């Protein structure tokens, strides 16, 4: 079986290519798949053309009434006549950021088609569309009948709708390694199947008729539950096993798993690139392959412990590859929460849902009993996730490391089953995990990364062998309000969604100094999110900037974590070996805006980088007058104020004379940064330039003798 699976993996990997056309027709007939969502002022999701080819579609809602109409109906499986054009797929911000091309590849979809006009068509609606309508109605029913505190959990556990789960809750579940409990998976399907089967049998239904009924009920439930790969994997496996029993043949579970896998990839080969599919099959394989060892376990506690360990170990390389971190508390926490969710919380939600259709006095009574218990469980989860050192974050290992780690895990399973060389396998495993943890720290160069954070600033400095890590600014968005109905359901956070994945991908778990050059949202807004995910030892700010409203979230989080905040002025400096960091501005303690930015000069083995925050022409002139020597011999200048026309003056360029200018700006930003005047000044000075909006994140590596750029 595994030879077939390995061969098929290789076949799909080497032959499946996503041919993205240069253009698509301006008018098409498209049908929505089940992957569609109304969010803010847009509708996004996957549609299919008449040939079954998937296309990622974006439609901008014209007015609030149209949005209300769209939210009240089910778009899944609905057909539209559309007009629009193909748009290019933007590059990811860095190597560890979400890559939309990978998303398209995993769904075998082509490009982004921006719809300007559409018209619904009256065609025969398939039965699956009717089921999706029932799913939406069920979601609306939960919103109407369940207490607010229980709605998100009920929708996640019963219909696979996780959009309402708060980010703080999701992060708590990740730290404890129990996120899978809030996604409908094999455990849910098995419990549902067993419950349905027992009810029918106790009603006197013949066994073979129960199996026939399950062949209809389980696919129906899969659609109502959102149709995730883990759900369909469980449903198909159960149907295969029941189908074999109908023919008086007992099929081995591993054979059913192999057949299920083959069926998946034959129907949708690119599904092997979906993380949920990979995790589902690997975790199930761990349990199946451990069946002999589980049979030798003497009690349920030992069995539960081994199931948890085997699942966590086998998916470990996959988790590191996709998420760069693993919960070290997951084994213990799963022993606590898996039984709790399986035998208490999930059944309770089923009972509560059923009671909500009964006379109105029934469900309030049950809710009043269950809600305090659920609040207690949630408080316990919050308490547990505060325990330090729960996340192992070695960064993203190289592919050869992941392969070796996978082999080490398989060797461990083999020794446990054979009852020999167990200590050897454990020693190999822990030795290699230690190597994976330490390996990212071993570099002899200074690494300065100008992170692409849209229209904002963030620079990360790593000293040789990680003897120090400094972050200058933390990105953010300048938010201008706007029409309420157009606002997204969840706030886009630069710190959490761009900076933190980079830090985790690099295996950076501690920042020695977080330097916020001045109090503008596009420089400080992401700091709070960074502090919540990565340990920050101290924060440097420009004098009096703490009084600004945009700094309040930073101050609150720093106070909460007891992180010292220091005001810094020109003259402050520190040195580690050949590396030196110096502040050359501001000169006064009254904060008046951009010209009071902390201006930073980095030097290492004769190479110099200047990072001026949002310094403008007047501030540049003051710096040239008061400290011209600090500017001489500059290798790289990060253009002040993202390349605004009020910065990077002729006077400053002549004083600095850099070999390279780097603009930190966003794609298609509203300010048109870098300004044409600045670009012209830099070109006339015969200075090379790079723009993060065009090339993405730029990494500079400085050794004792060389300087290397890796855009």
Secondary structure, DSSP 8 states (H G I E B T S, - for coil): -HHHHHHHHHHHHHH------S---SEEEEEEEEEEEEETTEEEEEEE-TT--EEEEEEE--SHHHHHHHHTS--TT-EEEEEEEEE-----SSTTS--HHHHHHHTTEEEEEEEEEEEE------HHHHHHHHHHHHHHHHHHHS-HHHHHHHHHHHH---TTS-HHHHHHHHHHT-GGGGS--HHHHHHHHHHHHHHHHHTT--HHHHHHHHHHHHHHHHHHTT--HHHHHHHHHHHHHHHHHHTT----HHHHHHHHHHHHHHH-GGGGG-HHHHHHHHHHHHHHHTHHHHHH-SSHHHHHHHHHHHHHHHHHHHHHHHHS-EETTHHHHHHHHHHHIIIIIHHHHHHHHHHTTS-HHHHHHHHHHHHHHHHHHHHHHHHHHTSSS-EE------HHHHHHHHHHHHHHHHHHHHTSSHHHHHHHHHHHHHHHHHHTT--SSEEEEE---SSS--EEEE-GGGS-EEEE-----------GGGS-SS---HIIIIIHHHHHHTT--EESEEEE-SS-HHHHTTHHHHHHHSEE-EEEEETTGGGSGGGHHHHHHHHHHT-EEEEE-TT-EEEETTEEEEEEE--SS---SGGG--EEEEEETTEEEEE-TT--HHHHHHHHHH-GGGGTT-SEEE-GGGG-TTSS-HHHHHHH--SEEEE---TT-TT-SS-HHHHHHHHHTT-EEEEHHHH--EEEEE-SS-EEEE-
